[in-house]
């Protein structure tokens, strides 16, 4: 097993911890309506996750005229996005690909709470490197997932996307939703946070995630990245895609935050079109 495979396995274990590490975790939906309402509160009240995902998905459907769409929801977590897409009458099937066993185990409860027709969501254990499905799809969706993909896995991710699409050169074959980029203000805030932690908090905490030489080092537990728009544009360009970038008109992650915490973040979705060679 190569080093990259070992790294991916470590990431998978940390993602499993991320999904299930808290007893009151809003992602841990079960049979009870209370657990489902806790998730909806997170998606609709505490954040704008559902609002902006549905906005992006609606734009995707406007760009795609055909019915009977088959969609791959890659890194879809517990699959709330899979459920929303599967309920749409123009969607025939959704394949949910997710590495975390904890997250995958939640999905059957979610599909019932969302009243998804039986069989419209099918679950697979897979990663950015290995989707582990042998089906072709019309659209690949990554909602809140791309920023968890490490740079060294990006080329393989897009190679896999191209391989699983029925028509890689079709219109809007990839949807990148509920994503963020950061700017220089964010980096300046990170510098301030570094020195604050060095001076007023334990030194080891200040050094845990980042240093002055690497202010945007990925988070060690869930792999979250803080990329600039230039960097994500380059990722799409290198993969052979034109990015139709849509900046969101509000804050994706929280409806009630201080101005200082909000500045530096840009939230977006993007519809990708493959460039014909």
C-alpha positions in Angstrom: 0.0 0.0 0.0 1.5 3.4 -1.1 1.9 6.4 1.1 -1.1 8.2 -0.5 -3.3 5.2 0.3 -2.2 5.2 3.9 -2.9 8.9 4.1 -6.4 8.4 2.7 -7.1 5.7 5.3 -6.0 8.0 8.1 -8.3 10.7 6.6 -11.2 8.3 6.5 -10.8 7.4 10.2 -10.7 11.1 11.1 -13.8 11.7 9.0 -15.6 8.9 10.9 -14.6 10.6 14.1 -15.8 14.0 12.8 -19.3 12.7 11.9 -19.8 10.8 15.2 -17.7 12.3 17.9 -20.4 14.2 19.8 -23.3 12.7 21.6 -25.5 15.6 20.6 -24.2 15.8 17.1 -26.9 17.2 14.8 -25.8 14.8 12.0 -26.7 11.7 14.0 -30.3 11.3 12.8 -32.2 8.2 13.9 -35.8 7.1 13.9 -37.0 10.0 16.1 -38.5 13.1 14.6 -36.6 15.1 17.3 -33.3 14.0 15.8 -34.4 14.9 12.3 -35.7 18.3 13.5 -32.3 18.9 15.1 -30.6 18.4 11.7 -33.2 20.6 10.0 -32.5 23.3 12.6 -28.8 23.1 11.7 -29.4 23.2 7.9 -32.1 25.9 7.9 -31.8 28.0 11.0 -28.2 27.9 12.3 -26.8 27.9 8.8 -28.0 28.5 5.2 -26.8 25.1 4.0 -30.1 24.0 2.6 -31.1 27.3 1.1 -27.9 27.7 -0.9 -27.7 24.1 -1.9 -31.2 24.2 -3.3 -30.3 27.5 -5.1 -27.3 25.8 -6.8 -29.2 22.6 -7.6 -32.0 24.6 -9.2 -29.5 26.4 -11.4 -28.0 23.1 -12.4 -31.4 21.8 -13.5 -32.0 24.9 -15.5 -28.9 24.2 -17.4 -29.8 20.5 -18.0 -32.9 20.0 -20.0 -33.2 16.2 -19.9 -35.2 14.0 -17.4 -34.2 10.8 -15.8 -31.0 12.2 -14.4 -28.6 9.9 -12.6 -26.4 11.8 -10.1 -23.4 10.9 -8.0 -23.3 12.7 -4.7 -19.6 12.5 -3.9 -18.5 12.9 -0.3 -22.1 13.5 0.6 -21.8 12.7 4.3 -25.1 11.6 5.8 -26.8 12.3 2.5 -29.2 15.1 3.1 -28.3 16.5 -0.3 -28.9 13.1 -1.8 -32.4 13.0 -0.3 -33.2 16.5 -1.6 -32.0 15.6 -5.1 -33.7 12.2 -5.2 -37.1 13.8 -4.4 -37.0 15.9 -7.6 -39.2 14.4 -10.3 -36.4 14.8 -13.0 -34.0 12.7 -11.0 -34.0 9.0 -11.6 -31.3 7.9 -9.2 -28.7 9.2 -6.7 -25.6 7.3 -5.8 -24.2 8.5 -2.4 -20.5 7.9 -2.1 -19.0 8.6 1.4 -16.0 7.1 3.3 -17.4 7.5 6.8 -19.3 4.4 8.1 -21.0 6.6 10.7 -22.3 9.0 8.1 -23.4 6.2 5.7 -25.4 4.5 8.6 -27.5 7.7 9.1 -28.7 7.9 5.5 -31.5 5.3 5.6 -33.1 7.2 8.5 -32.8 10.5 6.5 -34.4 9.1 3.3 -37.4 8.0 5.4 -37.7 11.4 7.1 -37.5 13.1 3.8 -40.0 10.7 2.3 -37.7 9.7 -0.5 -39.1 7.0 -2.8 -37.6 3.6 -1.9 -34.5 2.7 -3.9 -33.8 6.2 -5.3 -30.7 6.6 -3.1 -28.0 3.9 -3.2 -25.1 4.1 -0.8 -21.4 3.2 -1.5 -18.3 3.3 0.6 -15.9 5.3 -1.5 -13.3 8.1 -1.4 -12.1 10.9 -3.7 -9.5 8.4 -5.0 -11.8 5.3 -5.3 -15.5 5.9 -5.9 -16.1 2.2 -5.9 -19.1 2.3 -8.2 -19.2 0.7 -11.7 -22.1 2.9 -12.9 -22.1 5.8 -15.3 -23.8 9.0 -14.2 -25.0 12.2 -15.8 -23.9 14.6 -13.1 -21.4 14.6 -10.2 -22.2 16.8 -7.2 -19.7 17.8 -4.5 -21.5 19.8 -1.8 -19.3 21.0 1.0 -16.8 18.3 -0.1 -14.1 19.8 -2.3 -12.5 21.7 0.6 -11.9 18.3 2.3 -9.9 16.9 -0.6 -6.1 17.2 -0.2 -4.1 18.7 -3.0 -2.3 15.5 -3.9 -5.6 13.7 -4.5 -7.1 16.4 -6.7 -5.9 15.1 -10.1 -7.2 11.6 -9.3 -10.5 13.0 -8.1 -11.1 14.7 -11.4 -9.8 11.8 -13.4 -12.4 9.6 -11.6 -15.1 12.2 -12.3 -14.3 12.2 -16.0 -14.4 8.4 -16.1 -17.8 8.0 -14.4 -19.6 10.6 -16.5 -21.8 9.5 -19.4 -20.8 12.6 -21.3 -17.9 14.5 -19.8 -18.3 17.2 -22.4 -22.0 17.8 -21.6 -23.4 21.0 -20.1 -22.9 21.5 -16.3 -21.8 17.9 -15.6 -20.2 18.9 -12.3 -21.7 20.9 -9.5 -19.4 22.3 -6.7 -21.9 23.6 -4.1 -21.8 25.1 -0.6 -18.1 26.0 -0.9 -15.8 28.7 0.3 -12.6 30.5 -0.7 -10.6 33.0 1.5 -8.8 36.2 0.7 -5.9 38.2 2.2 -8.1 39.6 5.0 -8.7 36.0 6.2 -4.9 35.3 6.1 -4.3 38.5 8.2 -6.8 37.3 10.7 -5.0 34.0 10.9 -1.8 35.8 11.6 -3.5 37.7 14.5 -4.9 34.4 15.8 -1.5 32.8 15.7 0.1 35.5 17.8 -2.8 35.7 20.2 -2.5 32.0 20.8 1.2 32.2 21.2 0.9 35.0 23.8 -2.3 34.2 25.7 -3.0 30.5 25.1 -0.9 27.4 25.3 2.0 27.4 22.9 1.2 23.9 21.6 -2.3 25.0 20.6 -0.8 27.9 18.6 1.4 25.4 16.7 -1.1 22.6 16.3 -2.7 23.5 13.0 -0.5 26.1 11.4 2.6 28.2 11.5 3.7 31.5 10.0 5.2 29.6 7.1 2.0 27.7 6.3 -1.0 29.7 7.4 -3.5 27.7 5.4 -2.3 24.2 6.3 -5.3 21.8 6.1 -7.0 21.0 9.3 -5.5 17.7 10.7 -8.8 16.2 11.8 -11.1 16.6 8.8 -8.8 17.8 6.1 -10.5 21.2 5.6 -8.6 23.5 3.3 -8.8 27.3 3.0 -8.0 27.9 -0.7 -8.1 31.2 -2.6 -10.2 31.8 -5.6 -7.1 31.8 -7.8 -6.2 28.3 -6.4 -9.7 26.8 -7.1 -9.8 28.4 -10.5 -6.4 26.7 -11.2 -7.7 23.4 -10.0 -10.7 23.5 -12.4 -8.5 24.7 -15.2 -5.9 22.0 -14.7 -8.7 19.4 -14.8 -9.9 20.8 -18.1 -13.1 22.6 -16.9 -14.5 26.0 -17.3 -15.8 27.3 -14.0 -19.1 29.1 -13.9 -18.6 30.8 -10.5 -21.6 32.1 -8.6 -20.8 34.1 -5.4 -23.5 33.6 -2.8 -25.4 36.7 -1.7 -25.1 35.9 2.0 -23.2 33.9 4.7 -23.4 30.2 4.1 -22.3 29.0 7.5 -24.1 31.2 10.0 -26.9 33.7 10.0 -25.7 35.4 13.2 -22.0 36.1 13.3 -19.9 39.1 14.1 -18.6 41.2 11.2 -15.0 40.4 12.2 -15.6 36.7 11.9 -17.5 37.1 8.5 -14.9 39.1 6.7 -12.3 37.2 4.7 -14.7 34.5 3.6 -16.3 34.2 0.1 -19.0 31.5 -0.3 -19.9 30.2 -3.8 -21.2 27.4 -6.0 -19.8 26.6 -9.4 -21.1 24.7 -12.4 -18.3 23.1 -14.4 -18.2 22.6 -18.2 -15.5 20.3 -19.7 -13.4 22.0 -22.3 -13.4 20.1 -25.6 -9.9 19.4 -26.8 
